[in-house]
Amino acid sequence: MPDPRDLTGDEAEDAYDAEYLREVAGGDARQQRLEELKRRIAQGAYHPDPRSIAEGMLSRAGEPEPREEGEDDSSG
């Protein structure tokens, strides 16, 4: 299996299988993950989805999910 840190874009996202995660978890996983993220950011290959991040944050806070653009909020 190629090292996911050498991949870019969607290839890197698809490379996180259970085997790789077990391997990383066996050592200094946090530091390796940080280095990987730094590398992907520098390569321009890290593109987090802002909507998914917001939805995750709101779900943890017990808030309703954000409305889609153009949704009418005058239903109440």
Summary of the structure (lengths in Angstrom):
residues: 76
radius of gyration: 17.3
end to end distance: 53.9
largest distance: 53.9
contacts: 135
relative contact order: 0.10
helix: 58%
strand: 0%
